[in-house]
Amino acid sequence: MEDCSSWISNIDQAESSAYLSSANANKVVISQFIKAFKTFLDTAQLPSLPRRGTKSNQVPGQSELKLK
């Protein structure tokens, strides 16, 4: 009887692990992509883009209006 119950529990574990692996396959792929993208952003020499509201991004004459 012990052998039967362990055999059944092994089948249950195999089924649940197969289900989890198929369910988590997309999560693994997405997390690997995010890690690769982060390392790309860390290592790539990208030009720094001016943010909104910085002096290099303002319309000419806009700073003059603020000073008056």
C-alpha positions in Angstrom: 0.0 0.0 0.0 2.9 2.4 0.7 4.3 1.9 -2.8 0.9 2.7 -4.4 0.4 5.9 -2.4 4.0 7.1 -3.1 3.5 6.3 -6.8 0.2 8.3 -6.9 1.8 11.2 -5.1 4.7 11.2 -7.5 2.2 11.3 -10.4 0.4 14.2 -8.7 3.7 16.1 -8.2 4.7 15.5 -11.8 1.4 16.8 -13.1 1.5 19.9 -10.9 5.1 20.6 -11.8 4.3 20.3 -15.5 1.3 22.6 -15.1 3.4 25.1 -13.2 6.2 25.0 -15.7 3.9 25.7 -18.6 2.1 28.4 -16.6 5.4 30.0 -15.6 7.1 29.7 -19.0 5.8 33.1 -20.1 6.9 34.7 -16.8 10.4 33.3 -17.2 10.7 34.6 -20.7 9.4 38.0 -19.7 11.7 38.2 -16.7 14.7 37.1 -18.8 13.8 39.8 -21.4 13.6 42.4 -18.6 17.0 41.4 -17.2 18.5 41.6 -20.7 16.9 45.0 -21.4 18.2 46.3 -18.0 21.7 45.2 -18.8 21.4 46.8 -22.3 20.3 50.1 -20.7 23.2 49.9 -18.2 25.9 49.1 -20.8 24.6 51.0 -23.9 26.0 54.5 -24.6 22.6 56.2 -25.3 22.4 59.9 -25.9 20.8 61.6 -22.9 17.5 63.2 -23.9 16.5 66.5 -22.4 13.6 66.2 -20.0 10.5 68.4 -20.1 11.0 71.8 -18.6 14.8 71.8 -18.8 16.5 74.9 -20.3 17.6 73.1 -23.4 14.0 72.1 -24.1 12.3 75.5 -23.7 11.0 77.7 -26.5 13.2 80.7 -27.1 11.8 83.7 -25.4 10.0 81.6 -22.7 12.7 82.3 -20.1 12.6 86.0 -20.9 8.9 86.1 -20.1 9.5 84.4 -16.8 12.2 87.0 -15.9 10.0 90.0 -16.5 
